[in-house]
Amino acid sequence: MDPVLLMAPPQGGEGGGGSFFVGFLPIILIFLIFYLLVIRPQTKKQKELANMIDNLRQGDRVLTNGGIFGTVVGDKESGGVFVIKIADNVKVEVAKTAIASVVKKAREA
C-alpha cells in the first residue's frame, strides 16, 4: 500500500456543519405551519372577542356560552359581571367571559 493514500484527508472538507440545520428543518417547518394555522388565528379571535365584550353597552342583544339570548340592561360595579334581561321581569347576572357573541347592537341615540 501507498503511505500517501493512507494519510490523505477525507474528501468533502468539513461536511458536518450543514447537517445539523438540515436535521432540524422539518421540525422548524412543522412549528411554523402549526403557528400559522392554529395559534395565530386563535389569538386573533380572542382579541376580537375581548374587544367586543369591552364595547358592550346597555341595549345590546347577546348570546351566552350557555345558549341563552338576552339583552344587556346593566353592568355590575364589580366589573366582571353583566346583568342581562332574558324575559319580562327576569334578569340574570352573567360573567363577562360567558358572553359568546353580540346578536344585535343597540341603536345609536
RASULGI-V232490 format. One record per residue. N is the residue number from 1. RES is the residue in one letter. BURIAL is 1 if it has 16 or more other ideal C-beta (glycine too) atoms within 10 Angstrom, else 0. Layout:
N & RES & BURIAL
N & RES & BURIAL
This chain:
1 & M & 0
2 & D & 0
3 & P & 0
4 & V & 0
5 & L & 0
6 & L & 0
7 & M & 0
8 & A & 0
9 & P & 0
10 & P & 0
11 & Q & 0
12 & G & 0
13 & G & 0
14 & E & 0
15 & G & 0
16 & G & 0
17 & G & 0
18 & G & 0
19 & S & 0
20 & F & 0
21 & F & 0
22 & V & 0
23 & G & 0
24 & F & 0
25 & L & 0
26 & P & 0
27 & I & 0
28 & I & 0
29 & L & 0
30 & I & 0
31 & F & 0
32 & L & 0
33 & I & 0
34 & F & 0
35 & Y & 0
36 & L & 0
37 & L & 0
38 & V & 0
39 & I & 0
40 & R & 0
41 & P & 0
42 & Q & 0
43 & T & 0
44 & K & 0
45 & K & 0
46 & Q & 0
47 & K & 0
48 & E & 0
49 & L & 0
50 & A & 0
51 & N & 0
52 & M & 0
53 & I & 0
54 & D & 0
55 & N & 0
56 & L & 1
57 & R & 0
58 & Q & 0
59 & G & 0
60 & D & 1
61 & R & 1
62 & V & 1
63 & L & 0
64 & T & 1
65 & N & 0
66 & G & 0
67 & G & 0
68 & I & 0
69 & F & 0
70 & G & 1
71 & T & 1
72 & V & 1
73 & V & 0
74 & G & 0
75 & D & 0
76 & K & 0
77 & E & 0
78 & S & 0
79 & G & 0
80 & G & 0
81 & V & 0
82 & F & 1
83 & V & 1
84 & I & 1
85 & K & 0
86 & I & 0
87 & A & 0
88 & D & 0
89 & N & 0
90 & V & 0
91 & K & 0
92 & V & 0
93 & E & 0
94 & V & 1
95 & A & 0
96 & K & 0
97 & T & 0
98 & A & 1
99 & I & 1
100 & A & 0
101 & S & 0
102 & V & 1
103 & V & 0
104 & K & 0
105 & K & 0
106 & A & 0
107 & R & 0
108 & E & 0
109 & A & 0
